[in-house]
Amino acid sequence: MDKKLSDAIDKLEAVMNQVDDTPGDEWMTSQQMATTFGKGLAKMRKIIRQGLANGLIESQKFNVARMDGVVTPLVRYRLVG
């Protein structure tokens, strides 16, 4: 294996081991919700905004390790109740 690739994999594994922020199966991105409920992304985002305002949906940021090793927050949503 290429030394550069091996180092990148080692770095990514180290970062992923530091990220202990794995969402449960009930948490979905807006794209996942759109696919699940058969809606377009723009329509789903509108539904999410209304659901958040009415307390029917909650949101939370989860830290996610990208392929380049950078950890970024990703907002996920779930239905309340």
C-alpha positions as CSV (number, residue, x, y, z in Angstrom):
1,M,0.0,0.0,0.0
2,D,1.2,3.5,-0.8
3,K,2.7,5.2,2.3
4,K,0.7,8.4,1.7
5,L,-2.6,6.4,1.5
6,S,-1.6,4.4,4.6
7,D,-0.9,7.6,6.5
8,A,-4.2,9.1,5.4
9,I,-6.1,6.0,6.5
10,D,-4.4,6.0,9.9
11,K,-5.2,9.7,10.4
12,L,-8.8,9.1,9.5
13,E,-9.1,6.2,11.9
14,A,-7.6,8.2,14.7
15,V,-10.1,11.0,14.1
16,M,-13.0,8.6,13.8
17,N,-12.0,7.1,17.2
18,Q,-12.2,10.6,18.7
19,V,-15.7,11.2,17.4
20,D,-18.2,9.6,19.7
21,D,-21.2,11.3,18.4
22,T,-23.0,8.6,16.4
23,P,-26.7,9.3,15.8
24,G,-29.3,6.6,16.4
25,D,-31.3,5.1,13.5
26,E,-34.2,7.5,14.2
27,W,-32.1,10.6,13.3
28,M,-32.1,11.5,9.6
29,T,-30.7,14.2,7.4
30,S,-33.1,16.3,5.4
31,Q,-32.1,14.4,2.3
32,Q,-32.8,11.1,4.0
33,M,-36.2,12.3,5.2
34,A,-37.1,13.5,1.7
35,T,-36.2,10.1,0.3
36,T,-38.0,8.2,3.1
37,F,-41.2,10.3,2.7
38,G,-41.1,10.6,-1.1
39,K,-40.8,14.4,-1.1
40,G,-38.5,16.8,-2.9
41,L,-35.7,18.2,-0.8
42,A,-37.0,21.8,-0.9
43,K,-40.5,20.6,0.1
44,M,-39.0,18.4,2.9
45,R,-37.0,21.3,4.3
46,K,-40.2,23.4,4.4
47,I,-41.9,20.6,6.3
48,I,-39.0,20.3,8.7
49,R,-39.0,24.0,9.4
50,Q,-42.8,23.8,10.2
51,G,-42.3,20.7,12.2
52,L,-39.5,22.4,14.3
53,A,-41.7,25.4,14.9
54,N,-44.6,23.3,16.1
55,G,-42.5,20.9,18.2
56,L,-43.2,17.9,16.0
57,I,-39.6,17.5,14.9
58,E,-36.4,18.0,16.8
59,S,-32.9,18.7,15.5
60,Q,-29.4,18.0,16.8
61,K,-25.9,18.5,15.4
62,F,-23.7,15.4,15.3
63,N,-20.0,15.5,14.6
64,V,-19.1,13.5,11.5
65,A,-15.6,12.7,10.3
66,R,-15.2,13.3,6.6
67,M,-13.0,11.2,4.3
68,D,-10.3,13.9,4.5
69,G,-10.2,13.5,8.3
70,V,-11.9,16.8,9.1
71,V,-14.7,16.6,11.7
72,T,-17.7,18.7,10.8
73,P,-21.1,19.1,12.5
74,L,-24.1,17.7,10.5
75,V,-27.7,18.5,11.5
76,R,-30.0,15.6,11.7
77,Y,-33.7,15.5,12.5
78,R,-36.2,13.1,14.1
79,L,-39.9,13.0,14.7
80,V,-41.0,13.8,18.3
81,G,-43.3,11.3,20.0
